Amino acid sequence: MRRKTRVAPGWCYLVLLFGCAAAAHPVRGQTPEPLRLVTPEGHTGSVTSAGFSHDGRWVVTASKDRTARVWEVATGREVMLLRGHTKGVTAAAFSPDDQWVVTASLDDTARVWDVTKGRVIAVFAGHTAAVNAAAFSPDGHQVVTASNDGTARVWEPATGREVAAFRGHKGPVNSAAFSPDGRRVVTAGNDSTARVWDVATRGSAGGASAVIREHDPVNSAAFSPNGRWVATVSGKIAQVWNVAMRRQVAVFRRHAGLVTSVAFSPDGRRVVTTSYDSTARVWVAATGQQVIRSLRGHAHSVLSASFSPDGRKVVTASGDQTARVWEAATGGTLALLGGQYQPGDLCRPVARWAVGRDGQRGQDRPGVGQRGS
């Protein structure tokens, strides 16, 4: 027998129904949608991105199933479901203090979620086409997004206000990320370029401060931790560039399929790449030498990867509807996020919180910033 739960207008709840989660629309002040039972088996569509929290305890994933989810690394358990986008979610990332998550979506928007309360606090609605990427600045005061409308934009997450727009790519912008000092943004475009922009100009200067030209569309670009290098992926190769000198530092060539993403390790000595060949690979950033055996285990294309804050782990996202956590030194699998669970986990709690009219939590939950009992 299923317990009946009544929700008063103006309240939003995520409650437990006999060990299963029921999700309501996470916007305070609106009448929520009817509660739906959610069987927490993980994502039901391709996992498009995965990234660690800054304390290393959590991973946030984005998926074409229109959700983002938060997982506990130590146990591999899903602890929070973020639902509200009307189309697939292309990216998700934590804020520097791990209190917020930003998501990007094919629905032309990005959203900022307060994961301590489980609600949306801002919607970025200025793009006119799918949003492919979103990331916080190092101080958490800004968010950068990249879109198929040919622009990258900078926003204030606390207000949802657009503060800059960078125009110059001739076609979709596939990724965007801040430099470690927050003063620059690097973008990757289908026009076969990666571009570096000065945030202070707010796009008014009209052009990028540096342009890296490739032979194929650039799928991803990222700054090194010292801000001197930029890594790019295009076609089946990845490259590291010295931005100031505008020269190639290293090239990585062993992937058998299109390379989809690139990220530096926290110390800047290594790079991880992902590919349609269903692998991720870890390389020496300065030489292009592969460090360990390929990270194999996904049954479909690997779409993104990033290092943990201590550099000891790598998390990957895949079209096989799962994310995996790997030991960076050996390539061993540490956790599978989604896809397979023990028999007793089929109907486990996803989260435990309630949000009222005042936006305050009604009770504690096992989730970000707090372990459950």
Stockholm file with secondary structure:
# STOCKHOLM 1.0

chainA/1-373         MRRKTRVAPGWCYLVLLFGCAAAAHPVRGQTPEPLRLVTPEGHTGSVTSAGFSHDGRWVVTASKDRTARVWEVATGREVMLLRGHTKGVTAAAFSPDDQWVVTASLDDTARVWDVTKGRVIAVFAGHTAAVNAAAFSPDGHQVVTASNDGTARVWEPATGREVAAFRGHKGPVNSAAFSPDGRRVVTAGNDSTARVWDVATRGSAGGASAVIREHDPVNSAAFSPNGRWVATVSGKIAQVWNVAMRRQVAVFRRHAGLVTSVAFSPDGRRVVTTSYDSTARVWVAATGQQVIRSLRGHAHSVLSASFSPDGRKVVTASGDQTARVWEAATGGTLALLGGQYQPGDLCRPVARWAVGRDGQRGQDRPGVGQRGS
#=GR chainA/1-373 SS CCCCCCCCTTCEEEEEETTEEEECCCCTTSCCCCCEEECCCCCSSCEEEEEECTTSSEEEEEETTSEEEEEETTTCCEEEEEECCSSCEEEEEECTTSSEEEEEETTSCEEEEETTTTEEEEEECCCSSCEEEEEECTTSSCEEEEETTSEEEEEETTTTEEEEEEECCSSCEEEEEECTTSSEEEEEETTSEEEEEEGGGTTTTCSCSEEEECSSCEEEEEECTTSSEEEEEETTEEEEEETTTTEEEEEECCCSSCEEEEEECTTSSEEEEEETTSEEEEEETTTCCBCSSCEECCSSCEEEEEECTTSSEEEEEETTSCEEEEETTTCCEEEEESSCCCGGGTTCCCCCEEECTTCCBSSCCSBTTBCCC
#=GC SS_cons         CCCCCCCCTTCEEEEEETTEEEECCCCTTSCCCCCEEECCCCCSSCEEEEEECTTSSEEEEEETTSEEEEEETTTCCEEEEEECCSSCEEEEEECTTSSEEEEEETTSCEEEEETTTTEEEEEECCCSSCEEEEEECTTSSCEEEEETTSEEEEEETTTTEEEEEEECCSSCEEEEEECTTSSEEEEEETTSEEEEEEGGGTTTTCSCSEEEECSSCEEEEEECTTSSEEEEEETTEEEEEETTTTEEEEEECCCSSCEEEEEECTTSSEEEEEETTSEEEEEETTTCCBCSSCEECCSSCEEEEEECTTSSEEEEEETTSCEEEEETTTCCEEEEESSCCCGGGTTCCCCCEEECTTCCBSSCCSBTTBCCC
//
